[in-house]
Each structure stands twice: as C-alpha cells, then as structure tokens.
C-alpha cells in the first residue's frame, strides 16, 4: 500500500473505533415528543434506551462443540465486570520462534475460566477483554494449562448476541499461540 493511502486507512480506522465514544447519542433532538427511531440496524449510534436497564446478567454461551456460562455486573454506566466459564472445541495456531516451527490444529478446551471487563455502549454490541486460564488438550500435549489474553467482539440484540473471541499468549513450552472458538452465541438467561 502506498504511504499516501495508508494515512487514509488510519483516519478511517480511528473514525470507526471512536464512533461509539464520540458519536451522536440521539439525545437533544428538536422535538422530544416525536419518535425518531428509524428502521434498520444502526450499529454505532444506537445508545441505551432504557431496555438495557439491568445491573446483573447471566448468559448461556453456545459455540461449535462447546458450551459455557457468563455472569457480568455493571460497575459504571456501560462497563461491566464478569466471569465466563465453560468448555469446547477451538482452532489453535502456535509459533516457536527459536525453532522456526509453526503448527495449527483443532484442540479441546477442557475447561476455561475468564475474568473479564466488557464495554457495552448499547444493546447492539459489546467488546470484552479478559485474562483466561484454560486447560487444553492437543494430540501431543494433553492437559496443558495456558494463560492468555482474550478479546471478544459481539453484535446482536438484547436477547441474543453473536461474535467471536480470540485468545493469545505463551504456553507452558514458551511457544506463542493464539486460538479462537469461532462463532459464539450468547443467549440472555436472566437480567436483574
């Protein structure tokens, strides 16, 4: 990519990432008695409208050949702390730099526990960041315990969200790895 075009890419990336923070919240419209909702999926500018008025939430997380549960508690406006736990199947990629060895394979996440922080600016999407501790099983490494940083991105509505999580870190043999569980469906079980 030419250098002159790369600055446009950075500006576009900044605009997309900052839209939920600096975007129009829909408050202060000319006529407060008029319903200004428009049909369609307004992903970035749809703020909480009161339907997300909960302090605690329990979810059921369903993924390809796996299942989990999640709990989160509101700590400040759109920020939550919580924990996810479960088991399932994922796709792993690891890299051993000194030996220049790369490998990719499916693996079994025997159990995972992820304390996390999530940012949910509206009922349509949320971002999740956490530290996960997982016992995994590959063909050659059974029962290995890994610690990783986990990022999750989810979109949907207030009852069902879909997305993915990406975990990355170093394993017990000091190899860099990342893995994903592909698509995850988060079903709201209970709000209170």
Backbone torsions as a table, in degrees:
resi	resn	phi	psi	omega
1	UNK	NA	136.2	179.3
2	UNK	-67.3	150.9	-177.4
3	UNK	-61.9	-36.8	-179.5
4	UNK	-66.2	-30.3	178.8
5	UNK	-80.0	-26.0	-177.3
6	UNK	-66.8	-31.3	179.2
7	UNK	-67.5	-31.2	175.7
8	UNK	-67.7	-36.3	177.4
9	UNK	-63.7	-41.7	178.1
10	UNK	-65.7	-38.9	178.4
11	UNK	-65.2	-43.1	178.3
12	UNK	-63.2	-44.3	179.1
13	UNK	-62.0	-43.3	177.8
14	UNK	-62.2	-42.1	-179.7
15	UNK	-63.0	-41.2	-179.4
16	UNK	-67.6	-44.6	-177.5
17	UNK	-72.9	-28.6	-178.4
18	UNK	-92.3	-8.6	-178.3
19	UNK	-57.6	-42.4	179.0
20	UNK	-65.6	-26.4	-177.6
21	UNK	-85.5	-46.9	-174.8
22	UNK	-102.0	1.0	-175.3
23	UNK	-72.6	171.4	179.4
24	UNK	-71.9	126.8	-179.0
25	UNK	-86.8	-6.7	-179.4
26	UNK	86.0	0.4	179.2
27	UNK	-89.8	151.8	176.2
28	UNK	81.0	25.4	177.2
29	UNK	-70.0	163.2	-173.9
30	UNK	-58.3	-45.9	-176.5
31	UNK	-116.2	102.0	-176.9
32	UNK	-68.6	-18.9	179.5
33	UNK	-83.1	-13.0	-177.6
34	UNK	-88.6	138.2	176.2
35	UNK	-81.2	109.7	-177.1
36	UNK	-94.6	13.3	179.6
37	UNK	-70.5	138.2	-179.0
38	UNK	-114.6	145.7	177.9
39	UNK	-66.4	153.5	178.7
40	UNK	115.4	177.9	-175.1
41	UNK	-106.3	92.7	-179.6
42	UNK	-89.8	86.9	-169.5
43	UNK	-64.0	-44.0	-171.3
44	UNK	-91.3	-28.5	-170.7
45	UNK	-107.6	1.8	-179.6
46	UNK	-82.9	104.9	-179.4
47	UNK	-85.2	169.7	176.4
48	UNK	-59.8	131.5	-176.7
49	UNK	-110.7	16.9	-177.8
50	UNK	99.9	-19.5	178.6
51	UNK	-74.2	-15.8	177.7
52	UNK	-100.7	33.6	-177.0
53	UNK	-87.8	75.2	177.8
54	UNK	-139.2	157.3	177.8
55	UNK	-108.7	-23.5	179.3
56	UNK	-133.1	146.6	178.0
57	UNK	-144.5	139.1	175.5
58	UNK	-116.3	130.4	-179.0
59	UNK	-126.1	155.1	171.3
60	UNK	-108.3	121.7	-177.9
61	UNK	-104.8	119.6	-179.7
62	UNK	-115.0	130.2	179.1
63	UNK	-135.3	175.2	179.6
64	UNK	-58.3	114.4	-179.3
65	UNK	54.4	39.8	178.9
66	UNK	-162.2	166.1	-179.1
67	UNK	-151.7	153.3	178.6
68	UNK	-158.3	173.2	175.2
69	UNK	-129.6	152.5	179.2
70	UNK	-138.1	146.3	175.9
71	UNK	-131.8	137.3	173.7
72	UNK	-141.6	150.2	-178.9
73	UNK	-128.2	132.7	178.3
74	UNK	-68.2	131.5	176.5
75	UNK	-114.2	-25.4	177.6
76	UNK	-165.6	118.3	178.3
77	UNK	38.8	-99.1	-175.2
78	UNK	-98.5	11.5	-177.5
79	UNK	-110.1	138.2	-178.1
80	UNK	-131.4	150.4	167.2
81	UNK	-115.2	147.7	-177.7
82	UNK	-165.8	-170.7	178.7
83	UNK	-146.7	140.4	174.5
84	UNK	-119.0	144.2	177.0
85	UNK	-144.2	149.3	178.4
86	UNK	168.2	-163.3	-179.6
87	UNK	-152.4	156.7	178.6
88	UNK	172.9	-167.8	-178.5
89	UNK	-107.9	144.2	178.1
90	UNK	-145.2	176.9	177.0
91	UNK	-113.7	127.5	-173.6
92	UNK	-114.4	143.6	171.0
93	UNK	-135.7	128.4	179.1
94	UNK	-129.7	157.2	-177.8
95	UNK	-140.4	123.2	176.0
96	UNK	-104.1	101.4	-173.2
97	UNK	-62.0	-48.4	-177.6
98	UNK	-60.9	-36.9	-179.1
99	UNK	-91.5	-3.6	-177.0
100	UNK	51.4	44.7	-177.7
101	UNK	-109.7	129.6	177.2
102	UNK	-118.9	146.2	176.1
103	UNK	-150.6	149.3	176.3
104	UNK	-140.8	137.6	-177.9
105	UNK	-164.8	165.1	170.3
106	UNK	-79.3	154.5	178.5
107	UNK	-146.9	167.4	178.5
108	UNK	-109.3	124.0	174.5
109	UNK	-91.1	99.0	-174.7
110	UNK	-62.6	-40.8	177.5
111	UNK	-160.8	141.7	173.6
112	UNK	-136.8	150.4	176.7
113	UNK	-137.0	123.7	-174.4
114	UNK	-131.8	98.7	167.0
115	UNK	-68.7	139.1	-174.1
116	UNK	-149.2	167.5	172.1
117	UNK	-122.1	132.2	177.5
118	UNK	-125.2	147.6	177.8
119	UNK	-115.8	119.5	-175.6
120	UNK	-129.7	86.9	-175.6
121	UNK	-72.9	-17.4	177.3
122	UNK	-157.0	180.0	-177.1
123	UNK	-78.5	-3.5	-176.4
124	UNK	-93.2	-24.1	-178.1
125	UNK	-156.2	160.6	176.3
126	UNK	-151.5	153.5	174.5
127	UNK	-118.0	144.3	-176.3
128	UNK	-129.7	139.3	175.7
129	UNK	-134.9	131.7	-180.0
130	UNK	-158.1	173.5	174.1
131	UNK	-111.7	123.6	-176.8
132	UNK	-111.3	145.6	175.1
133	UNK	-121.0	117.6	-173.4
134	UNK	-132.5	139.5	170.2
135	UNK	-98.6	120.1	-176.6
136	UNK	-118.9	162.9	178.9
137	UNK	-134.4	112.5	170.2
138	UNK	-103.8	173.8	179.8
139	UNK	-58.4	-47.8	-175.5
140	UNK	-91.6	-14.5	-175.7
141	UNK	-128.0	88.7	-177.8
142	UNK	-88.8	131.0	175.1
143	UNK	75.9	16.9	179.3
144	UNK	-67.2	138.4	179.7
145	UNK	-106.2	124.6	-179.0
146	UNK	-118.2	148.0	170.7
147	UNK	-114.9	134.5	-175.1
148	UNK	-146.7	161.3	170.5
149	UNK	-90.3	134.0	-177.0
150	UNK	-121.7	130.7	175.1
151	UNK	-115.9	137.9	177.2
152	UNK	-133.9	143.8	177.9
153	UNK	-132.1	125.5	-175.6
154	UNK	-134.3	143.5	176.4
155	UNK	-132.8	161.5	179.0
156	UNK	147.1	-147.7	177.9
157	UNK	-120.8	-167.8	-173.8
158	UNK	-74.6	-15.0	179.9
159	UNK	-99.2	-31.6	-177.0
160	UNK	-142.0	129.1	174.1
161	UNK	-125.0	148.7	179.7
162	UNK	-130.8	148.6	-179.5
163	UNK	175.8	-157.4	-178.4
164	UNK	-143.3	162.8	174.6
165	UNK	-128.7	141.0	178.0
166	UNK	-122.1	127.0	179.0
167	UNK	-115.4	139.5	177.6
168	UNK	-145.6	147.7	-179.8
169	UNK	176.6	-157.7	176.0
170	UNK	-119.9	138.6	-177.9
171	UNK	-90.0	-173.3	-176.9
172	UNK	-63.2	-25.5	178.7
173	UNK	-92.9	10.7	177.5
174	UNK	68.5	22.2	174.2
175	UNK	-87.2	139.3	173.0
176	UNK	-73.1	139.1	178.2
177	UNK	-142.4	158.1	163.5
178	UNK	-143.3	149.6	178.4
179	UNK	-148.1	159.5	179.3
180	UNK	-137.9	155.0	177.3
181	UNK	-103.3	17.4	-179.8
182	UNK	63.0	-136.7	-175.0
183	UNK	-81.9	133.3	176.3
184	UNK	-119.9	133.9	174.2
185	UNK	-105.4	125.5	178.0
186	UNK	-107.9	110.3	177.9
187	UNK	-96.4	127.5	175.8
188	UNK	-71.4	124.8	178.3
189	UNK	-95.2	-46.7	-177.1
190	UNK	-157.6	140.3	170.8
191	UNK	-117.5	143.4	172.9
192	UNK	-155.3	NA	NA
